[in-house]
Amino acid sequence: MERLNKGENVAMKKAALSILLAATVLGACASESSKEVKTEQKKGGESAPDGKVEVDFWHSMNGELEKALVKLTEQFNESQDDVHVKLMYQGEYEDALTKLNTAAGTAEAPALMQTYEIGTKYMIDSGHFQPIQDLIDKEEYDTSNWEEAITKYYSLDGVQYSMPFNSSTPVLIYNKDAFKEAGLDPEKAPETYSELKEAAAALADKEYGGFSIVNYGWFIEQMIAVQGGLFINEDNGRAGAATEAVFNGDEGLRVFQLMSEMIQDETMVNVGDDWDSMRAVFQAGKTAMILDSSAGVRGLTDQATFDVGVAYLPVPDDVERQGVIIGGASLWMSEGLEEDVQTGAWEFMKYVSSPEAQAQWHVDTGYFAIDPRAYDEEIVKEEWEKYPGLKVTVDQLSETKPSPATQGAIMPVFPETREHVVRAMQSLYQGTDPQEALDQAAEATNQALQRGQ
């Protein structure tokens, strides 16, 4: 098909959206003799002074990620004449949810809300958010091109509740120069636990510290899922409300035994629970292998004074790799919005999920594209030439086998559970038995699940 030029494309989008919103958009009223403009307050936004429908969007992106979000939003606002999305930073994900508890269901609630993946069950149970499946069905909107490994996390019983937005997975990032110095093949990263331990020992002998994981529960969830293991019962809470933690089973024990053994061998460096500290230790050459988010690949590559390698998450010996769980956050639409605000919010969702917008988002942030067609865009191909590690992250995700394990767990007490797992990870450095550490975290999670019923 012949590609429209930029001007024609923008004009067509503006015309189409104007027709769609014409019946519902309320213009601002002002007399010629007065500069005063009246606005109408609505749930999720208000009629803006220029006659556009304003859509409030609460988000938790900061730093360079916020700049990328501003860029994407401005592109949408300039692409048509009827909707203006207003970005409103609400702090970290936990802070944003605290604010939401006060505003949800009122006129102060945002039209769109960015919430991290472990808040999914809370958002569903709150009753304050409309499943985007309703809009997909109403419009017969084609989502067949969306990446199943990403979208399935945010769906339950065939209902898509939110739209994935900033999505990431864990990867092994390593110092290729250190590998060479230690006599290791810099183009062959460890794929199994045995290979990981052997490489860490060789690196430690050259004073590179070996291997590190930041104390964060997300990595344990991933290292269990890549084995095909569940985190909680009831098929990770997707077949029914979970009542019991199962992460202290065989899969979880393999992970904790690996960590315990490497701590005892002094081939695992304790970098605490701060991601920036872990990355600083890696950049300083005090550890040569780390688990990090796929969204961190570009930044680590840019800042390193050595050649950086990116590889799949290692698995236990003789265990078939199942894949990874999507992390990050998604976009939720408030329930009970007025028709024009809802339409505007949905138009923004569709815009940012388009291959063109997703390609820009991927190269600006390192997050995955919800629509894999984005990877065919020229700007992505150029970026992958500069950062080949980005393609590794996409390949790992695309090879993930759909299952309750790789779909990820959902439960209302997930944030609390991660804290229990973090304490269990920390206890390994004090010499706690791996099974005992896991059992304590599982029991604390069981109690939390019982309180939540």
N, C-alpha and C positions, 0 to 999 in steps of 0.2 A: 504494500500500500504506500502511496506517495505521502511523504511526511509534510504536514503543513508548516509554513514558516511561523516564527514566534509570534508575529503580530496577528496573523490569522487565527492562530490557536487561542491566544488570549481573548480576542474579540468573540470567538465562538463560545468560550467558557463564560464570559460575562453575559452574553445574550441568553444562554441557556439558564444560568442561575437567576437572572432577572425575571424570566418567565415563571420559574419555579417559586420564587418568593413574592411575586407581585401581589398575590391575593392576601398575603399575611403581613408584609412589612409595613410598619407605621412610620411615616415620616415625621420629623420634628417640625413644630410650628413656630414661626417667628414673624412678626410684622416688619414691614419695610422700615418703620420708624424706630424700631427698638432692636438692640443687640441681644436682648435676653432670649435664651432658648430654653424651652421646657423639655424635660425628658421624663419618660415613664419608666418607673422602676418595675422590673420583672424578675422572677426567679431565674437565676442564671445569667442575668444581664439586663440591659435596658436599651431603649431606643437612643442611639447616639446622636449628637448634634448634627451630623452630616446626613442623617436619615437612614444610616445603616443600622442593622440589628447588631447589638453588641453581645458577644458570647464570652462570658468569664471563664477562664481556664486556669485552675489552680495547679501548679506544678512544683517539682522539687529539684529541678536542674540548677546547678550553679557553676561558676567558673566558665571554662571553655564550652561545656555542654549547654549552658544557658545561652551562650552566644549563638551556638548552632540552632537552638530552639527558636530564638528571636529571628534569626535569618529565615527559617522555614515558615514561621508564622507571618512575617512581613511579606514573603512571597505569596502566601495565600491571600492576605488582605489586599494586595495589589492586583491579584488576578481577577477580581470581580468587584462589583459596585454595591453589593447588598449586605455583606456581613463583615463585621470587624471583630476579630478574636483578640481579647484583652488578656495578656499574660499576667499572672499574679503569683509571685513566688511565695511559698508557704513554709519554707524551711525544709529540713530533712523529712523523709517519708513519715517517721513517727510523729514529728511535730505537726505535719499536715493532717494526719488522722485525728490528732487531738483537737485541732481547730474544726475539723469536719464534724466531730461529735456535737459541737455547739450549733453549727450552722445547718446541718442536714435537715431537710424537710421544711426549711424556712425560705423566705425570699432572699436571704443572704447566701444561700447555697450556690456553688458554682454550677454552670452548665456542664462543664467538663472537669474531671478530676484525675490526676495522675497518681496511681497507687502502686506500691511495690507488690511483687508476686505473692508474698506470704500474707498479704492483706486480702486476698481474693475471697476466702470464705467469709470473712467479716463483711465485706462489701455486699456479697450475695445475701447474707442473712439480715443485713440492715433494712432491706426493703426500700431504701431511698434511691436506688439506681435502676434504670431501665435496661434490660438486656438489649444489646444492639442487634440481637437476633430478630427482635420485633421489626426493626427498620430494614434489616436485610430481607426478611420475608415480605414486608409490605412493598418494597421496591423491586423485589426479585433480583437483588443485587448479587452479582456473580463474585463469589469468594473462592472459586475453585483454584485460583492461582496462588492463594495464600499458603505460606509454608506451614504444613500440618504440624511439624515438630514444635512450632512456636504457638500456633493458635490453640492447640489442644489443651495447653495448660489453663487457658482462660475459658474453657468450655466445660459444661457438666451436663450429662444426659442429653447430649446433642444440641444444647443451647449455648450460643456464643454470648457470654455476658459482657465482655469488654474487648477492646481492640488492642492487641499487642503494640507497643510503641518503642521503648528502648529495651531491646532484648540482647542478652549476652549469655555466654556459657564459660566454664573454666577451661583453661588450657595450661599445658606445661611450657614455661618460658625458660630458656637456658642460655648460658654464656658460651658461644661457639669458640671463642678464643681460649677460654679456660679448658674446654674439652680437648682442644689441640694440645695444650700444655700438659694435660693429664694423660695423654696418649689415647684419648677416646676419639671416635669418629664424629666430627662436628655435624655431619649430615644425617646421623642416626641417633635420635634421641631414645631414651629408655621407653620401652613399651609395656614392660611387666614390672612387678615389684622386685623381682630378683635383679633385673637389669638396673632398676633405679638404685637399689642398695649398692650394687657393684660400682656404678658410676659415681655415686655420692662418696664412697670410700676412696676412689681414685682421686677425686677432686679435693677431698679433705686432706689427703697426703700432700697436695700442692698448696695447702692453706687457703682453699677457696670455700671452705665451710660445708660444702655438700648441698643439702636440700632444705627448703623452708616452706611452711604453710602458715599463713596468718591464722590466728585462732578465731575462726569464724565458721559457724555451723553450716553455712551454705556448701563449703567444700566437703564436709562429711556426707551431706545429703547426696552430693554428686558422686562421690567415690563409692557410695552404696548403690546408687541407681545404675552406674556404669556396669555393675555386676548383675543387674537385673533384680536387685533387692528392693523391698518395700521399706518405707520409713515408718508408717503406721498401718494398722489393720484396715479392714474394709476396702481393700484395693487402694490404699493410700487415701482413704476418705472419699473416694469417688463412687463407691458402690453403696455407701451409707455413712452415717456419722461415725467417725472413728472413736473407738473406746480404749484403745491400747497402743502403745508404742511397740514397734517390732525392730527398731534400728539396732537393738542390742543382740541381734541374731548373728548368724555366720558371716554375713557380708560386712556388717559393722565391726565385728570382732577382727576380721582380716585387716581392716583399715587401722584400727587402734593397735593391733599387734605390730603392724608395719611401723607406725609412729614410735611405739615404745622401744622396739628393737633399734631403730635409728638414733633415738635419743641416747640409749645406753651405749651405742657404738660411737657416739659423738660425731655423727654425720648429718645430724639434723639441727639447724640453728633456730633457737626460739626468738622469733621476731615480734612476739606479743600479739595484740589484737588490732594494731593500726596498719592499714594498708600502705600508707605513705612511708611508714618506717620500714616495712618489708621491701618496698621498692627502692628505698634509699640504701638498704643493706645490699640489695642485688646490684645496684649501680656502682657501689663502692667495691664490688668484687669479693665481698665477705660471705656470699653464698652464690652458687653458680646455677642453681635450679630452683624455681619457685612455681607454685600454682597461682595463677592470677586470672582475672576476668579477660575475656576476649576483647572487651572494650578498652583494655589497657595496653594492647599490643603496640599501637602506633606511638603512644606517648613514651613507652619504654624504649622502643626502637630509636626514636628521635633523641632521647636523652643519653643513651648509652655511648660510651667511648670504645665499645667493642661490638663485634658482630652478634646479633641477637637471633636465636632460633625459636621457633614455635612448633609445638607438637601436641598430639592427642593426650588426653588424660590416661596415665598408666593404669593397668588392671592387674589383679592378682594372677599368678602363674596358673595356667590351665583353666582360666575363666574366659568365656567368650564375651567380647565387648558388646554391650547393648546400646551405648550412646549416653547422651547427656540431657539434663533437664534445663529448660530455658529459665533464665533469671532476668532480673530487671523490673520493668513496670509496664502497666497498660493504662489505657484511657477509658474512663467510665462516664456514662451520661446520666445526669440526674433525672429522677422520675418527676412527672408532673410539670414539665416545662411548657411554656406557651408554644403554640405551633411554630411561630416564626423563629424562636430561639432554638427549638429542637431541630428544625430544618437547617438552620445555620450551623449548629454544632455537628450535625451529621455530614454536611457538606465539607466541613473542615476535616473530619475523620476520613472521609473518602479521599480528600486531597492528599493528606499526609501519608496515606497508604498506597498511593499510586507509585508505579515503578520509578518515574522520574524523581519524585520527592524522596522516595526511599533510597535511591541511589545517592542523592545529595546527603541525606542523613547518615548513610553508611560511611561515606568518605570523610565526613566532617567529625564523626564521633567514634567510628569503629563498631557501632551497634549493628546487629543483623537487619536485613531487609525483610519485612513481613511478606513481600512479594519477590520471589527469587528472580523474576524478570529484570529486576533492578541491576542484577550483576552483569547483565548484557550491555548496560549503558557504558558509553565510552569513558566517562569520568571514573567509573569503577575499574575498568580495565587498566587505566593509567595509574590508578592508586595501587592496584595489586602489583604493578611492575615495581613500584617504589617500596611497597610493604608486602612482600609475598606471604608473610605470616597471617595476614588477614584472610587470604584464601584458605589457609589451613583451618582456621576457625569455622569457616563456612562449610568446608568439606566434612569436618567432624560432626557438625549439626545435621547435614544432609544424609549422613550415613546412620543416624540414630534410628533404632527400631521402635516404632510406636508400641507402648505398653503402659499399664498403670505405673510401672516403676519410672519410666522416662517421661511420663506425663507429669509427674511430680505430685507431692502430697498437698492436700488442702485441709486445714483445720483452723478454728477460730483462735487457738492458743499458740499459733506458730511462732510469733515473736518471742514469747516466753520460753518455748521449747528450744529455740536457738541459743538462748542464754544458758540453759541447762547443758547443752552440748558443748558450748564454749568452756564452761567450768570443767567438764569432763576432759576436754583436750588439755586444758591447763594442768590438770592433776597428773597427767602422764609425765610431765617434767619433774614432778615431785616423787615419782616412783610408784604411783598407784597402779595396781594390776589393771590391764586393759578391760577385762570382763567386768570387774568391779566398778570401774569408772563409767562404763556404758550402762550397767544396771542401775546405777544411781541416777543417771540422767533420764533413763526410761521410766523409772518409778516416779520421779518428779513430774515428768510429762503426763503419766497416767493420772496423777492427782489433779493436774491442771485440767485434763480432759473431763474428769468427773465433776469438777467444779463448774465447768462450762456447760454441762448438760441441763 
